[in-house]
């Protein structure tokens, strides 16, 4: 049976009840063109950069594109952007001492795959910003075709970031080698179709206790969990179910790779005592000229938002939700306030919009029915 092309897959989804969407229609036409260019092995085939608000179907479109490539036997890899960056740093460490390791890495990738799909591109770190500018140039020189999704246009990426000029080569590479396609609109496709299935409660701690018993049917094991180099106290766990307090998972100095390891082990995650995350006591900070490596940069004085200690926990909560969402792992939460009141103001409002949209999609029956784990294409860089 011939594999469905991206456009055919989209038409099939419409026939099954998906809402027609003009912006998606426009986007899938460009994906179809990219797909056919890859199949024809056209030299200099342009990739596609899909951007727009949360819930506009960008990840779904990427998944259909990737599935079409797999069905046609095209070597491709699909990764969440933060997984890609984690693997990138790991490989660069292995290449320590190598002349131009980014070029070496680009050659390795192009020898293994024809297309690289990166979901949820978001740049907030100067180190990542500098790496991407050089890496993307090498990837495009090697003829690799890229598909990216983001909530931001290329010109808005890392917009107020420190030493943003270091990131401009990445923006130039994206706009030169990729078709930039907006997927704008007010409709959040994550919220439908689908019947509601409650996985978020407000001040109902007994809900998670009952749920844990239903999921495990066994006496609670409260032995601490080893995550990274830390012992994490738990309210209960068995082989595939974990129940923790927010403070134990998100107010500990854990990193994104720790949440990746957590989701490798557990199929269901229960989180108790999630507080209101907004922090109203904020002040401006003045940033003055800072050194970047061996080069002195005269940045002048700039006003930067200050992240409170509470925001460290918010970042970890965002990472936890992202990992559970990307794996199709149900996340059950008992919180102090309703979802829309969790983080109404603060320095992380923009990335938290995606988190809120994902939490809302998790309240549908369809979420968790199948995992995205097998769609990443597997493998390290």
Helices and strands as residue ranges (DSSP letters): H 6-15, H 22-39, E 47-51, H 58-71, E 76-80, H 81-94, H 101-112, E 115-121, H 126-141, E 145-150, G 154-156, G 164-166, H 168-177, E 178-182, G 189-191, E 200-202, H 205-216, E 225-227, E 230-232, E 236-237, E 241-245, H 246-250, H 256-265, E 268-274, E 284-287, E 291-292, E 295-296, E 302-305, H 309-327, E 330-335, G 339-341, H 349-361, G 372-376
